Amino acid sequence: MPLPLYLLAVAVFAMGTSEFMLAGLVPDIATNLGVSIGSAGLLTSAFAVGMVVGAPLMAALARRWPARAALLAFVLAFALAHVVGALTTGFAVLLGTRVIAALANAGFLAVALTTAATLVAADQKGRALAVLLSGTTVATVAGVPGGAVLGTLLGWRATFWAIALLCLPAAIGVIKGIPAGVGRNTPAVSSLRNEIAQLATPRLVLVMLLGALVNAATFATFTFLAPIVTGTAGLSELWISVALVLFGIGSFAGVTVAGRLSDRRPGTVLAVGGPLLLLGWLALAAFADRPVALLLLVFAQGALSFAVGSTLIARVLYAASAAPTMAGSYATAALNAGAVIGPIAAASTLSLDTDALGPIWVSVLLVTIALLITLLYRRAMSSRVGEANQ
């Protein structure tokens, strides 16, 4: 894989740390700003809403910009949003900074995905996506737990300052690693209207929907993992970081393996990984009160969630190949639509008498729906989504 891909992954690491870090900071933010845990959890949804809306919006805005200029602008805007977030004392302002940061993140990721597709062969989009998403998984391994520890020791604001500082080497990586003229100077073979019209393609809608559902299941539990670890399992706060590390290691393993298979054998990944993912969520709901089982299952679910999810998102890039400047935004929107649905659905269960297990049951339901849709449209999944060269 080309070196610029790995440099883009560094920036994705910084942004992924910000997107996921709230999983370990929700209780602290809720206490500090005087809101409920459910409300604080909606900061994740606010970020995801900005990602969903911002992906096509920012991609359309920047589709004729040089890749390096667009990526640099988005990174700097992302850093500024975190500076404001670190300084604010109001929940509403913090919520607003999450949306702004998400818009910048969405623009960056949409451009990065499209740029990545131009840096590799036409049948290697899945591997290119895996490299970019490795930045996200490394964020869950190192950045997110590190942010949780930093938040525990110095308060959640210190984590926001750390993210802003992480953006500086990311910006340098963009300047040094992305050659001028790469990615966004591709001849405009189709108009923006024609590229948006691709959203009416049934195959594209199908894989976007499935990707959103699987990612919603991931975020439903991941966002509220902290109260499950400390409440249901009865572990201390420092074990939240351990759980996040295990989830991150699993997700890195899952996306790495899927990256090798998603271009040539996506049907196998989905047929095997999908049912195992459902069984894993059921097992987590059953054994969340047993610390060892909880930690093992967190690792397994990280691997399965990212293996299945990244494979589906890679299929979005293939299905949207007729939209060369907007395909990355469709993949980004599908990825983050789930991040909106999951936490909102999970938050609604926290007031119920479920001992913090409501989010896990939401994950069970969402994956079940995804599997049922896959069964209903299995011919489309096997004959079209399974083909590597689309």
N, C-alpha and C positions, 0 to 999 in steps of 0.2 A: 504494500500500500504506500502511496506517495507521502513524503514527509509533511506537506501542508495539512493532510488529514489529521495527523497527530497533533499538530499545533492548534488546529481548530478544536480538537478534543480537550485541550488545556482550557480554552475559554468555556467550553461546555461544562467542564468540571466546576469552574467558579460559579456558573449560573445554576448548575444542578445542585450544588451545595446550598444555594439560596432557596431553591424551589423545595428541597426536601428537609431543610434544617428545622422547620417549624414542628416537625414530628416530635422532636425532643425538647422544644421550647414552649409548647402550648400552655402547660400549667403555669410556668413562670410569667409569660405574657399576660395570661388571664388575671393572675394575682396582681401584677404590677399596674395594669391599666384598669382594673376593676370591672372586668367582664367575665362571663361564664366561660367554661372550657369549650362548650359547644360554639360560642361566638368566636373565641380565639381560633378555633379550628377552621372557621370560615375564612381566615386569612389565606389558607391554602387554596380554598375555592376561588377567592378573589384573584389570586395569582393565576390560577388556571383559566378563569374567565378572560383575563387579559391576554393569555396565551391563545385561547381559541379565537377571540375576536381579532387579536393583533396579528396572528399568523397570516391570514389572507390580506388584511389591510396593509401591514408593513411590507409584505412581499410585493403587493401591487404598487405601493409607493416607491419601492427601491428596485423594481425589476429592471430599470434601465441604468441604474448606478453601477459603477465598477464594484466588484465584490469587496475589495479591500476597504474602500471608503465606506461602504454600507456597514460592513462588519465592525469597523472601528467606531463609527457613530453609535451603533447600538450598544457596544461594550461601555463606552463612556457614559451614555444615558443611564445604563444599568447601574453603574457605580454611583452616579449622582443620586439616584433614587434611594440607594441604601444609606447614603450620608444623611439625607433628610429623615429616613426612617429611624436611624440611630438617635437623632436629636429630638424627635417628637415626643410629646407627653399625652397625645390624644389618640384614642383607638381609631377614630375616623380618618385622621391624617395617615396613620400607619396603614390602614386599609387602602387608602389612595395610592401610597407609595408602592404597595404591592402590585396594584394594577399597572402603574407606570413601568415598574421594573419588568412586569410580565410582557408588556408591549415591546419593550426593548429586547427581552429574551426571545420572544416570538419572532421578531424581525431577524435577529441574529440566527436563530436555528433554521428558519425558513430559507434564508440566504445560504447558510452553511450546508444544508442538505442538498440544495440545488447545485451549489458549487462542488460539493463532494461527488455528485453524479457526473460532473464534467471531468473530474480528475481520474476516473477509473473506466475500465471497459464497460460496455453496455450491460453485460451479464454479471457484474460485480457490485450492483447497488446494495445488496444485502450485506456484503462484507464492509462496504464503505459506511453504511449505517451503523454496523456493529462497532466500528472504530469510533465514530462520533458518540454513540451511546455509551462506550466504555468510559468516556469522561463523566457521564452521569453516574455510572455504577461505581467508579472510583470515588465519586463524591459521597456516595452512601457508605463506602468502606472507610474513608478517611475524613472527608470534609464534614459530613453530617455528624458523625460521632464526635469529631473534634469540636464542632460547633456546639454540640450538646454539653460537652465537658466545659468548654469556655463559658457557655451560658450559665452552667451550674456554679462555676467558680467566680465569675465576674459579672454575671447578669446577661440577659439576652441582647442588650444593646452592643456589648462587646463583639458579639457574633456578627451583627450588621456592619460594624466597622471593619471586621476582618474580611468580610465579603467585598467591601469597597476596595480594600487594599489588594485583594486577589485579582481584581480587574486590571490592575496596572501591568503585571507580567502577561496577562491575557491579551491586552492591547498591543504590547510589544511583539507578542507572538504573531498577531494578525499582520502587523506592519512588516515584520521580517519574513514571515512564512508564506504569505499569499502574494504571488507575483501580480504586478499591475496588469489589469485587463482580463484576469481570469474570472470565469463564471458568469459575469453579468453583461459581457459584450457579445454574447451569443446572438447570432442573427435572429431577429424576431420573426420566426417562421409562422407564428399565429398571433392573432390579436388577443388582447386581454379578455374580450368578450368570448372568444372561442375557447380560451383556456378555462374560464369560469364555467362555460357550458359543459365541460367535462364532468362537472359535479352531478349531472343528470345521468351519467353512465351507471347502470345497475351494478356492474362489477366493482366499480370504485366505491359506490355507496355501501356495498356489502362489506368490503374489507375495512372501510373507515368505521362502520358501525361495530364490527367485531373488535377492532383494535380499541375503540373507545370503551366498550363494555369490559374487556379484560383489564384495561388500565384503571377503569373505575373501581373494579374489585381490588386492585393493588392499593390504590390510594385510600379506599374506604377503611382498610385495616391499618395501613402504614401511618396515616395521619394521626390515628389515635392509639398507636402502639404503646406510647408511654404509660397511659393509665392501665393498659392490660398488663404490662410488665410489673408495675408497682402495686396495682390493685388486685387483679385476679391472681397473679402468680406470687404476690407478696414479696417481691424483691426490692432492694434499695434503688435509689435514683441512679446510681452509677451503673446499674445493670441495663439501664435504657441504652447507654452507649454501646454496651456489649451486644445487645439485641440488634441495634442499628448496624454495627460492624458485620455481624453474621448475615443480616439481610443483604448488605452491600456485597459481601464476598460471594454470596449465592447469586446475586443479580449479575455480578461480573462474570461468573462462571456460565450462567445461563445465556447471556448475550454473546459471549465468546463462542460457545458451542453453536448457538443458533446462527451466528454470523457465518459459520462454515457450511451450514446446511440450508439456510433460508433461500439461497439463490437456486439450488438444484433440487432440494428435497423439502420444500415447505410443507407439502401435504403430510409427510411423515412427522415433522415437528408438531403440527397441529393435531394430528390424529392421536399421537401418543401423549403429548404434553397437555392437551386440553382436559381429558378425563383425569389425569394425574393432578392437575391444578385444582380441580373441583374436590377430589378426595383429600388433598392437602388442606384446603380451607375447612372441610368438615372435621378433619383430625385436629386442626388447631382449635376449633370451637369446643371440641370434646376434651382436649388435654391442656388448655391454656392455664389451668391452675397448677400444673406440674412443671416446675421451672426447667428441668432438663428437656422434657418433651417440647415445651414452648420454644426454647432456643434452637433445638434441632429443626423444628418445623418452620421457624422463621427463616432459617437458612434455605430450606427446601423450597419454601414459597417464593423467596427472592429469586432463586434459580428458575423455577417454573414460570413465574409471572413474566420475567424479562425474556425468557426463551420464546414463549408463546406470543407475548406482546410485541417484541421487536420483529418477529417473523411477520406478523400481521401488518406492522407499520412499513416494513420493507415491501410488502405486496402493494401497499398504497402507492409507493413510488413507481412500481411497475405499471399498475393500473392507470396511473396519471401520466404516463409517458408522453401523451399528446399535449400535455401542458408543461412545457419545459421550464418556464420561469415560475410557475405556481405550484408545481408538484410538491416541493418541500413544505409549502405552507399547508397543503392538504394533509400531509403526514403529521405536521406539527399540530394542526387543529384536531385531528383524530386522537392523537396521543393525549392532548390536554382536555379534550371534551370529557374524557373519563375522569380526569383530575378534578373537574367541576362536579360531576354527578356523584362520584364516590364519597367525598367528604360530606356533602350536603345530605345524602341519604344516610350516611353513618351517624352524623350529628343528630339526626332526628330520632335515633334509637337510644341516645344516651339518657334520656329521661325515663326510659322504660326500665322495668325490673329485670335486667339481663346481666348484671354484674360486669359491665363494660364489654360484654361479648357481642352486643348488638352490631358493631362494625364488622365483625367477622361473619355474622349471619348475612349481612348485606353483601359481602364478598361472595358468599356461597350462592346467593340468589342471582347476582350479576353474571357469574360464570355459568350457572345453569342456563340462563337465558341465552348466553352466547353459544353454548353447546346445542341448544334446541334450534337456534337459527342456523347453525352449521349443518345440522341434520336435515333441516328443511331445504337447504340450498346446497347439499353436498355435491351435486353434479357440477355446479358452478365452481365450488371450492376445489374439486379434484381436477376438472378439465381445464380450468382457466387460471385460478389463483395458483395452482400447483405448477404451472409452467414457468420455467425460469426466464425465458427470453421474451417477456412482455414489456 
